[in-house]
Amino acid sequence: MSLFQRAISIFTLVVVLLSSAAVYAKETPSQRLLRREINYMISRIKSPETIKAIEVYSRKGRQAIYRAHSGLLLNPASNLKIITTSFALHSLGSDYIFTTPFEFEGVQRADTLIGNLVVVGNGDPILSLSDLDSAARGIYEDGIRVITGDLVIDESKFDSLRWGAGWMWDDEPEPYAMFIGPTSFNHDVITVNLSLDSSAQTLVVTTSPKTEFVDIEDNAVPGTKDSVFVTRRMIRDINTIVVSGTYTSGFIRDTRDFSIRYPGQYFGTVLRELLTKHGIDVLGRLVVTRHYSDHSPGVQAFSLMHPIDTVLTYTNKVSDNLGAECFLREVPLATSGQTGSAENGIKLEEQFLELCGVDSSQYYIVDGSGVSHYDLVTPNAIVRVLRFDLDQPYAGLFVKSLPVAGFDGTLEKRMTQDYVRGKVHAKTGSINGVRTLSGYVILPRDTLVFSMMFQNYVADGDSMDALQDSICSVLAQYSPNSRTFSRNLRKYRIGTYGITHHRWKQSIRRKDSPALNRKEQSGPTRKSPVPSKKR
């Protein structure tokens, strides 16, 4: 290396060091303490190859108080639901109601409807068996006993794509990879119940709901161990539950959930069975079509309705993929009369993100739920959306919809300690090799907005969950007064205060960073409450 090249290198190094020093010089004592604590906890996780991108923003201070790689484009997993549900709530309004009308197309004479019963699917993702039963009972109470025409399921409001772009083929038939439709029912999932008939020593297989739409092929036989395998056969045009393996006399009751192909037909079949149960005969066919909108609307006889706050809360609390996908499609349908599709929804969502101050270089989005492996978002973009939500009239509704640490949703069994329980309102996210957590830490005099996105690890996600929980525990003690912040950490033995000061000084002198023994960890590690691969 020449003398000139060496001089240039030294000059560059000096500039970088001065820039870094300038950045840290702007930190307050509390921010320096926060940086030390978070960096310490990150250093204890033995996964240097894992990307750990974090941003924490103080609403009161109107500035980021911690950043690490927060401009990286990463897979958000179900943290994408923060963007989807925020966009939907902003676009549809807090008073929006998902409505599924049941229409009489024809003439009612005495107890007979001479014509068709039409159900117009409008994308309500939380319709249940009891909802459909209420509709059937309501039609009976209208005096109808015979329908001479068809039972028509109108699916024209959504496009024909039943899965999102970038969804994995081998996720079928898992319940989180449900099929999308405007007339969804029971989350487009069926539950298989397994029990033992002790008198006959045979395996009993039933479904919830009980319906002829699904066939059951029971090949399980008695054996020396309980090894029963259940799946839905993955062949086009077929919904068959296949049971195989062996069971013993000590078999314990079990349930399994599976997605269902052709949700419109599933909805219609169960509805027809409920109509029959309530004493209403449908003489015509079950017709599921996307071209019924050309017909004149009938007389509205009954409607199923769910307010947006109910749908929003369910979607975010349990991380419901169907709810997020329906939200994405509902906005173009309800606000501009466009077909409900991911493509149309994302075009409008881009305008919303611009309103939040998110540049188009900070995301690449193809679905609403975050199931897709194509999705990319920066932690900074998530934080900007969360900040935007706090300044809107619906702020309370949105924050309330998120899981609460130690209380409910996907955070019910996480962060249960008194010093953090109830203070964190955040959305979880996980697919293989990805763990994300973003939301709010509610402090007495401030609200911290944060996003943590960890990606590229080969072990299970327990250690990543534990790291996120530990960081949230530190954030829950944060104060702009560094003495108060330090006192809170010491009181609850969090972070560096979870070990003796002498041991801490020893650890920071080591070149290999403080990767301490598991027994010395200050916070408990716990199993993830999310068993599915994508949440």
Disulfide bonds with the S-S distance in Angstrom:
none
